[in-house]
Amino acid sequence: MAEDESIATEAPSAWAIVVGIDLYSTTHPAMNLRGACNDAVLLYQFLRSSLKIPKSNIRLHLSRDPHFTPLTAKDPPSLPPTFWEFLDSLDHIRREARPGDFVHIHFSGHGNREFTLHEDKKSKTDQDERLCFVDNEMTDVMFGEKLDELAAPPYNLTLLVTLDCCFSGGMTRDPRYSAVRNKPSSQAIELHPRDYNTEPSMSSGSRDASLHKGWLYRDRAYNVIAACQPYEKSMETPDPASGNRVYGALTSTLISQLKHLRGQRSFMTYNVFQGILESALKGTFGKITQQKPMLIGPRNRLLFLSSVREDASTVASVRKVGSGVMFIDRGSVDGSNVGDIYTVSDPGASLNQIRQSTQEGSHTPAKRTTALKIVITSVKEYESEAREYVEPSILPTGNHARLVKSGWLANLVQRSRVAEARIAQRDGSRSDAVVRTIQKEWLSYNDPVAPWRLWFPGDKSRTLKPTCYIHVGPTSIEVHDRNDRPYLNLPVLEFDQNRLISMAEVTRRLMGLLQHLKLYDEAKAIRTPPRFHQMTAPFDLRVASCECPLDEPSVLSSWEITVHNTQPGPLFVAVFNLTPLYGVRQLFPSDEGHMEASVMGKPARTIIDISVPDALHRQYQSDPSFIMQDILKIFITTENTNLRHLELEDITEGWIPASRTGKARRLTDEIQASWWVKDKKVITKSKFSRI
C-alpha cells in the first residue's frame, strides 16, 4: 500500500535518521528483538504527520525478524541498518542540510559495552558504549565526534538523538515477554568476527569528576534522550492499546507524550519534557521496568528547535491524586516547605484552560480563567501533599482539584519562607538617591520563588537578626552576612549613577544577588533528616585526601570519596560542590544521570580535585590573608533522585542576574525512602599564608 502523500507538507528544514533492528542473528534467536522496528515505524509516522518532515528527508533503516515482525505492505521503504549505511546517512545529511536545520537521529536496538578502543581519549580501564548494527558496532567516541561535527560550524545543525537501548549488560525474559535491549554477553553467541566475553569490571574513579563511562554524556551542543540511567536496563514490552504489539518503553512513551502535548511542544524545554517522560514511564510501565530517561545536552532548549528558553519557575510533576489531595514529586530533599504555592496544568493543554466548569455533563464551553493553584500541606522526603489553594479574598467556587491528573506539571510560584535584609546607609545623604530607588523598585524585582523582605532606615523591623545587611553607598552596595560581616569573596556591587540607563538597574542587580544567595543558603542548609540521626547508616562513607595529578599543576588538593553499600538494596550517590563563589555544581555523576548507583561489593567512588577559580587566582597569588572554602556535599539516598535543580552559577565580577531554570523532577512510588547528607569542608589559603 502506497503511503498517503497528503499527510505531509514539504519542510526541507527538518531531517531524520531512524534505525530499528529486530533481526541480529538467524542462528541465535535470543539475540533478536521484537519491538525495535515497530519503534522505528511509529517514529517515522510521527515525523511525517506531526513534524511534517518529507519522505525525502528521512533515512529509515530496518531489520525485521520474519518470525515476529515480518515486512508488511504498509512499511515505508527502508535501508539496511548496517554500520556503513548509517555512516552514509550521516554524510547525506551533512551534505544536504543547511545551517540551522533540525535533525532527529533515533536508534532502537541493542547496545553493548566493551574495553575501549580509544586509549588516546580514555584510560585503559574505561569502556566504550556501543550501538550494535547488524554487521558492526559504533563506539560512543566515533558517534559523538560525528555529532560534534554536525553541530559545529560550518554545518550548525540542531540535533536531537534518541537512544532506545542500554549498555548495562544482561538480558531477561518472562512469560509476558519483556526484553532488555542490551546484547547478551556470551561466548557462544557471535554477531561479528569479534570476541564477546563477559564484561570487565569498571573503575569508578574519576580524577576530574567528568566520568568516561559514556563519551556522549558530557556537555554537548546537541541533545540526547537516552532510554535509561547508566546502571539501568532499557525494556521493550507489548502494548495492550495496540493489540499487544511490542514497542520499546521509551519510544512508545516518547511518541504518546509528544502527541498529547500538541501545540505546547513549541514552548516545552527538554528539561521539562524529561520530567513528563519519567512520569509517563512510571505510570505505564512501572510494574515492568524502573528505567528513567536520561537527558544530555542543553536542558533549556525548546523541543525540536535551536532556541533556548529561560524558565523562571521550578517545575515538578503531579505523581498521584485522590479525594481532593494530590502529591507532587518534591520533598524535603528538594527544599520543599509547607505553604509553598504551585500552579498545576495539563502539559498538553493551554496553560490558561485549567479550571473548567464543575457541572457534570455541562455543555457550556470551558471558561478561561487563571491556572489552578495548590498549596503544600505536608512534606515527606521525596514528595509533598497538596490541596487546592484559594486566595484569601476569593470565595471557593468548587472542587477544581478533582480535575487534576497524574502527570500534570506543577510550577512553583511562591515560597513560604521569606528572607529578610536590613538596609544601612554609608556616606550619609550621598546615598539617599540610591536608597530611595531601591525602596521604590525592590518589590517589582522580588522573586516569589526566592522571596525577600527589605527593611529600610526608619522601618520598624519585626526581626531582631536579619538574614543579611545591605550597606548602600553612592557608588557601591556591599552585602554582609547575618553577623554583619562581609561575605567571603563576594564581589561588591559597583555602579556609576551617571552611566546607568536607569537607577532601577541597581535594584534589579541587588535583588538578583539576594535571590541567588538565598538559593545557595538553602542548598547549604540541607541536612540528614533528624529521624535518621540515631540509626546506623547502611553505608560506609570515606573521604580521604589523595595525591594530586602530576599533569595538572593547578590542582591544589584531591579528595577521594568512596561509598560502600552495606545493605542488600541499592543506594544512590551524588556529590555537589558549593564553590567559594557561591555556585552549586553537581560533580558526580557529571552528566550521566541523576545519581550513581552503589550495591554491595561495588562501591561508588570518585576523586574530586580542588583548584582556585580564575576569578580568585590573583588574590590567591598576592594576598597573604586570602582564604576560600569549598563544601563537598554528598547525598546518599535509597531512591534515585534528580537534584540538579540545586545548581547555581558562580558569582564573579560583572555578574548579572538571569532567570533561573526550572528542573524536571522524577516520580517515585517509594515515599518511605531514606536519605543522608554529609559535608566535607575544604579550606584553601594563599600560597603565601603563614596561618
BELSUL-V726220 format. One record per pair of residues at least 12 apart in sequence whose C-alpha atoms are under 7 Angstrom apart, sorted by the first residue. I is the first residue (numbers start at 1). J is the second residue. D is the distance in Angstrom with one decimal. If there is no record, write none. Layout:
I,J,D
I,J,D
This chain:
1,73,5.3
1,74,5.5
7,48,7.0
7,49,5.5
8,48,5.7
8,49,5.8
8,52,4.9
8,53,6.7
8,54,6.2
9,52,5.6
9,54,6.7
10,52,6.8
10,53,6.6
10,54,5.2
11,52,6.4
11,53,5.6
11,54,6.3
13,101,4.8
13,102,6.3
14,53,5.8
14,101,5.7
14,102,4.7
14,103,5.9
15,53,6.6
15,57,4.9
15,58,5.8
15,102,6.2
15,103,4.7
15,104,6.4
16,57,6.4
16,58,4.7
16,59,6.3
16,103,5.3
16,104,4.6
16,105,5.6
17,58,5.8
17,59,4.7
17,60,6.0
17,89,7.0
17,104,6.4
17,105,4.7
17,106,6.3
18,40,5.9
18,59,6.2
18,60,4.9
18,61,6.1
18,105,5.9
18,106,4.8
18,107,6.2
19,40,6.0
19,60,6.1
19,61,4.7
19,62,6.1
19,81,6.5
19,106,6.0
19,107,4.8
19,108,6.0
20,36,4.7
20,37,4.3
20,39,6.7
20,40,5.1
20,61,6.3
20,62,5.0
20,63,6.6
20,107,6.2
20,108,4.8
20,109,6.0
21,36,5.4
21,37,5.9
21,62,5.8
21,63,4.8
21,64,6.6
21,81,7.0
21,108,6.4
21,109,5.1
22,34,5.6
22,35,6.8
22,36,5.6
22,37,6.2
22,63,5.7
22,64,5.2
22,65,5.6
22,109,6.8
23,63,5.5
23,64,5.4
23,65,4.7
24,134,5.6
25,191,6.7
28,189,7.0
31,183,6.8
34,68,6.3
34,69,6.4
34,246,6.2
35,236,6.4
35,246,4.6
35,247,4.3
35,248,6.0
36,108,5.0
36,109,5.7
36,247,6.6
36,248,6.6
37,62,6.1
37,63,7.0
37,64,6.3
38,247,6.0
39,108,6.8
39,247,5.7
39,248,6.5
39,251,6.0
39,252,7.0
40,108,7.0
43,255,6.9
59,89,6.6
60,78,4.9
60,79,6.0
61,78,5.2
61,79,4.5
61,80,5.2
61,81,4.8
62,78,6.0
62,79,6.4
62,80,5.8
62,81,5.8
63,80,6.5
63,81,6.4
81,133,6.1
81,134,6.3
82,133,5.4
82,134,5.5
82,135,5.7
83,133,5.7
83,135,6.4
83,136,5.8
83,137,6.8
94,150,6.6
98,155,6.8
99,155,5.1
99,156,4.9
99,157,5.5
100,156,5.8
100,157,5.0
100,158,6.1
101,157,5.3
101,158,6.0
102,157,6.1
102,158,4.7
102,159,6.0
102,304,6.6
102,305,6.9
103,157,6.9
103,158,6.1
103,159,4.9
103,160,6.3
104,159,6.0
104,160,4.8
104,161,5.9
105,160,6.3
105,161,4.7
105,162,6.4
106,161,5.7
106,162,4.8
106,163,6.0
107,162,6.4
107,163,5.1
107,164,6.1
108,163,6.4
108,164,4.8
108,165,6.1
109,164,6.8
109,165,5.7
109,181,6.2
110,131,6.6
110,132,5.5
110,165,5.5
110,166,7.0
110,181,4.8
110,182,4.7
110,183,5.4
111,130,5.6
111,131,4.9
111,132,5.6
111,165,5.4
111,166,5.2
111,167,5.2
111,181,6.5
111,182,4.8
111,183,6.0
112,129,5.9
112,130,5.0
112,131,6.5
112,132,6.8
112,167,5.1
112,182,6.0
112,183,5.8
113,127,6.3
113,128,5.6
113,129,4.7
113,130,5.9
113,167,5.8
114,127,5.3
114,128,5.5
114,129,6.9
114,199,6.8
115,127,4.3
115,128,6.0
116,128,4.7
122,212,6.6
125,202,6.6
125,203,6.4
126,202,6.5
126,203,7.0
126,212,6.7
126,213,6.7
127,213,6.4
128,140,6.1
128,214,6.9
129,167,6.3
129,214,6.1
135,192,6.3
136,192,6.5
140,214,6.6
140,215,5.4
140,216,6.2
141,215,5.5
144,215,6.7
144,216,5.6
151,221,6.3
151,222,6.6
158,222,6.6
158,305,6.9
158,306,5.7
159,222,5.1
159,223,6.2
160,222,6.3
160,223,4.9
160,224,5.8
161,223,6.2
161,224,4.6
161,225,6.2
162,224,5.8
162,225,4.8
162,226,5.8
163,225,6.4
163,226,4.8
163,227,5.9
164,226,6.4
164,227,4.9
164,234,6.8
164,248,6.7
164,250,6.2
164,251,6.7
165,181,5.0
165,182,6.5
165,227,6.2
165,234,5.6
166,181,5.8
166,182,5.4
166,227,6.9
166,228,6.9
166,233,5.7
166,234,5.3
167,182,5.9
168,230,6.5
168,231,5.5
168,232,6.1
168,233,6.1
169,182,5.7
169,184,6.6
170,182,6.4
170,184,5.1
170,185,6.6
171,184,5.7
177,237,6.3
178,235,6.5
178,236,5.6
178,237,4.6
179,235,5.5
179,236,5.5
179,237,6.9
180,233,6.0
180,234,5.5
180,235,4.7
180,236,6.7
181,234,5.5
181,235,6.1
185,197,6.0
185,198,5.2
186,198,6.6
204,604,6.5
204,605,5.3
204,606,6.3
205,605,5.2
205,606,4.2
205,607,6.0
206,606,5.0
206,607,5.3
207,607,5.0
207,608,6.3
207,609,6.7
208,607,6.8
208,608,6.0
208,609,6.1
209,587,5.6
209,588,5.8
209,589,7.0
209,590,6.1
209,606,6.6
209,607,6.5
209,608,6.1
210,590,5.4
211,590,6.4
217,296,6.1
217,591,5.5
217,592,5.5
218,591,5.7
219,297,5.8
220,297,5.1
221,297,6.2
221,298,6.8
222,297,5.5
222,298,7.0
223,296,5.5
223,297,4.5
223,298,6.3
224,295,5.9
224,296,4.9
224,297,6.4
225,293,6.6
225,294,5.7
225,295,4.9
225,296,6.5
226,293,5.6
226,294,5.1
226,295,6.6
227,250,5.6
227,292,6.9
227,293,4.8
227,294,6.6
228,291,5.0
228,292,4.8
228,293,4.4
228,294,5.7
229,291,6.9
229,292,6.1
229,293,6.4
229,294,5.7
229,593,5.5
230,592,6.7
231,597,6.9
232,291,5.9
233,291,6.4
234,291,6.4
235,248,6.0
235,249,5.8
235,289,6.7
236,248,3.9
236,249,5.4
237,249,6.8
253,277,6.8
253,280,6.7
253,281,6.4
254,277,6.7
260,348,5.3
261,347,6.0
261,348,3.7
262,348,6.2
264,348,6.1
265,303,6.2
266,302,6.8
266,303,6.7
267,302,6.4
268,302,5.5
268,303,6.0
269,299,6.8
269,300,5.3
269,301,5.4
269,302,4.2
269,303,5.7
270,299,5.4
270,300,6.2
270,301,6.1
270,302,6.2
270,303,5.9
271,299,4.7
271,300,6.0
271,663,6.3
271,664,5.9
272,315,7.0
272,663,6.7
272,664,4.9
274,293,6.9
274,295,6.7
274,664,6.5
275,317,7.0
275,664,4.5
275,665,5.4
275,666,5.9
276,407,6.5
278,292,5.7
278,293,6.4
278,666,6.0
278,667,6.6
279,319,7.0
279,407,5.6
279,666,6.9
279,667,5.7
280,407,6.6
294,593,5.7
296,591,6.8
310,659,5.8
310,660,6.6
310,661,5.7
311,659,6.6
311,660,6.4
311,661,4.9
311,662,5.8
312,659,5.2
312,660,5.0
312,661,5.6
312,662,6.4
313,411,5.9
313,412,5.7
313,413,6.5
313,661,6.8
313,662,5.2
314,411,5.6
314,412,5.1
314,661,7.0
314,662,3.9
314,663,6.0
315,409,6.8
315,410,5.7
315,411,4.7
315,412,6.4
315,662,5.1
315,663,5.5
315,664,5.4
316,328,6.6
316,329,6.2
316,330,6.6
316,409,6.0
316,410,4.9
316,411,6.3
316,664,5.6
316,665,5.3
317,329,5.8
317,407,5.9
317,408,5.8
317,409,4.7
317,410,5.4
317,665,6.5
318,406,5.2
318,407,5.2
318,408,5.3
318,409,6.2
318,410,6.5
319,406,5.2
319,407,6.0
319,667,6.0
320,406,4.9
321,405,6.5
321,406,6.4
324,387,6.4
324,401,5.4
324,402,5.7
325,385,6.9
325,386,5.9
325,387,5.2
326,385,5.9
326,386,5.4
326,387,6.4
327,383,6.4
327,384,5.5
327,385,4.6
327,386,6.0
328,383,5.6
328,384,5.5
328,385,6.7
329,382,6.2
329,383,4.6
329,384,6.7
329,665,6.3
329,666,6.5
329,667,5.5
330,382,5.7
330,383,4.6
330,384,5.8
331,379,5.7
331,380,5.4
331,381,4.8
331,382,4.2
331,383,4.2
331,384,5.3
332,379,6.3
332,380,6.0
332,381,4.9
332,382,6.6
333,381,5.7
333,382,6.5
336,379,7.0
337,376,7.0
337,379,6.6
337,416,6.8
338,376,5.0
338,377,5.3
338,378,5.7
338,379,6.5
339,375,5.7
339,376,5.2
339,377,6.5
339,416,5.0
340,375,5.7
340,376,5.4
340,414,5.8
340,415,4.7
340,416,4.9
341,373,6.8
341,374,5.7
341,375,4.5
341,376,6.5
341,412,6.1
341,413,5.9
341,414,5.1
341,415,6.6
342,373,5.5
342,374,5.3
342,375,6.3
342,410,5.8
342,411,5.1
342,412,4.3
342,413,5.4
343,371,6.0
343,372,5.5
343,373,4.3
343,374,6.1
343,410,5.5
343,411,5.2
343,412,6.7
343,413,6.9
344,371,6.7
344,372,5.8
344,373,6.3
344,408,6.6
344,409,5.5
344,410,4.4
344,411,6.4
345,371,6.9
345,408,5.6
345,409,5.4
345,410,6.6
346,408,4.8
346,409,6.3
347,408,6.1
347,409,6.2
351,371,6.6
352,368,6.0
352,369,6.1
352,370,5.8
352,371,5.7
353,368,5.2
353,369,6.6
354,371,5.4
354,372,6.2
355,369,6.4
355,371,6.6
355,372,6.2
355,400,6.4
358,398,6.6
373,388,6.0
373,389,5.2
374,386,6.0
374,387,5.3
374,388,4.3
374,389,4.5
375,387,5.6
375,388,6.3
375,389,5.3
382,671,6.2
383,671,6.8
388,401,5.8
412,449,6.7
413,448,6.1
413,449,5.8
414,448,4.4
414,449,4.9
415,448,5.9
415,449,5.1
415,450,6.5
415,451,6.8
418,451,5.2
418,452,5.3
418,453,6.7
419,451,6.5
419,452,4.7
419,453,6.2
419,467,6.0
420,452,5.5
420,453,4.7
420,454,5.9
420,466,5.2
420,467,5.3
420,468,7.0
421,453,6.3
421,454,5.0
421,455,6.1
421,466,5.4
421,467,5.7
421,468,5.0
421,469,5.5
421,470,6.7
422,454,5.9
422,455,4.8
422,456,6.3
422,466,6.5
422,468,6.7
422,469,4.9
422,470,6.0
423,455,6.0
423,456,5.0
423,457,6.5
423,469,6.1
423,470,4.8
423,471,6.2
424,457,6.9
424,470,5.9
424,471,4.8
424,472,6.1
425,471,5.7
425,472,4.9
425,473,6.3
426,471,6.4
426,472,5.7
426,473,4.9
427,473,6.2
430,474,5.6
431,472,6.6
431,473,5.0
431,474,4.3
434,474,6.7
437,503,6.6
437,504,6.6
438,507,5.3
441,504,6.5
441,507,6.6
442,507,6.0
442,511,7.0
445,508,5.9
445,511,6.4
446,511,6.5
450,515,5.4
450,518,6.5
450,519,6.8
465,482,6.8
466,482,6.0
467,481,6.8
467,482,5.0
468,480,5.6
468,481,4.6
468,482,4.5
468,484,6.9
469,481,6.3
469,482,6.7
469,484,6.0
475,494,5.9
475,495,5.3
475,496,5.8
475,497,6.9
476,492,6.8
476,493,5.4
476,494,4.2
476,495,5.9
477,492,6.1
477,493,5.0
477,494,6.4
478,492,5.1
478,493,6.3
489,581,6.6
490,581,6.7
491,652,6.5
491,653,6.0
509,656,6.4
509,657,6.2
512,657,5.0
513,657,6.8
520,582,6.4
523,646,6.4
527,677,5.4
528,675,6.6
528,676,4.6
528,677,5.0
538,565,6.4
538,566,5.2
538,567,5.5
539,563,6.5
539,564,5.4
539,565,4.5
539,566,5.0
540,563,5.7
540,564,5.0
540,565,6.6
541,562,5.8
541,563,4.7
541,564,6.5
542,561,5.8
542,562,5.2
542,563,6.5
543,559,6.5
543,560,5.7
543,561,4.6
543,562,6.6
544,559,5.5
544,560,5.3
544,561,6.7
545,558,5.8
545,559,4.6
545,560,6.2
546,558,5.5
546,559,5.7
546,560,6.3
554,611,5.9
555,609,6.1
555,610,5.7
555,611,4.8
556,610,5.8
556,611,5.6
557,609,6.0
557,610,5.3
558,607,6.6
558,608,5.6
558,609,4.4
558,610,6.1
559,607,5.5
559,608,5.2
559,609,6.5
560,606,5.9
560,607,4.3
560,608,6.4
561,605,5.7
561,606,5.5
561,607,6.1
562,603,6.5
562,604,5.8
562,605,4.5
562,606,6.7
563,603,5.4
563,604,5.2
563,605,6.4
564,603,4.6
564,604,6.8
565,598,6.1
565,599,5.6
565,600,5.0
565,603,6.4
566,600,5.9
567,600,6.6
568,600,6.5
569,599,6.8
570,597,6.5
570,598,5.7
570,599,4.8
570,638,6.7
571,597,5.8
571,598,5.2
571,599,6.5
571,636,6.7
571,637,5.7
571,638,4.9
572,595,5.6
572,596,5.3
572,597,4.5
572,598,6.0
572,636,5.6
572,637,5.2
572,638,6.1
572,639,6.6
572,640,5.8
573,595,5.2
573,596,5.0
573,597,6.4
573,635,5.6
573,636,4.7
573,637,6.6
574,588,5.4
574,589,6.3
574,595,5.0
574,596,6.4
574,634,5.9
574,635,5.2
574,636,6.8
575,587,5.7
575,588,4.9
575,632,6.7
575,633,5.7
575,634,4.6
575,635,6.3
576,632,5.8
576,633,5.0
576,634,6.4
577,630,6.6
577,631,5.7
577,632,4.8
577,633,6.2
578,630,5.8
578,631,5.0
578,632,6.5
579,630,5.0
579,631,6.7
580,628,5.7
580,629,5.3
580,630,5.6
581,650,5.1
581,651,5.4
581,652,6.9
582,650,5.5
582,651,6.2
583,648,4.9
583,649,4.8
583,650,4.1
583,651,6.8
584,646,6.7
584,647,4.6
584,648,4.7
584,649,6.6
585,647,5.2
585,648,6.6
586,644,6.9
586,647,6.9
594,640,6.7
594,641,6.0
594,642,4.8
594,643,6.9
595,640,6.1
595,641,6.7
615,652,6.5
620,686,4.8
620,687,6.6
621,686,6.6
621,687,6.5
623,686,6.5
624,686,5.5
624,688,5.1
624,689,4.7
625,686,6.6
625,689,6.3
626,685,5.7
626,686,5.0
627,684,5.7
627,685,4.4
627,686,6.3
628,683,5.9
628,684,5.3
628,685,6.5
629,681,6.7
629,682,5.7
629,683,4.7
629,684,6.4
630,681,5.9
630,682,5.1
630,683,6.5
631,679,6.5
631,680,5.6
631,681,4.5
631,682,6.2
632,679,5.7
632,680,5.0
632,681,6.3
633,677,6.8
633,678,5.9
633,679,4.7
633,680,6.5
634,677,5.6
634,678,5.1
634,679,6.2
635,676,5.9
635,677,4.8
635,678,6.7
636,675,5.6
636,676,5.2
636,677,6.4
637,674,5.7
637,675,4.1
637,676,6.3
638,673,5.6
638,674,5.5
638,675,6.4
639,673,6.2
641,666,6.6
642,665,6.1
642,666,6.4
644,663,6.9
645,662,6.7
645,663,4.9
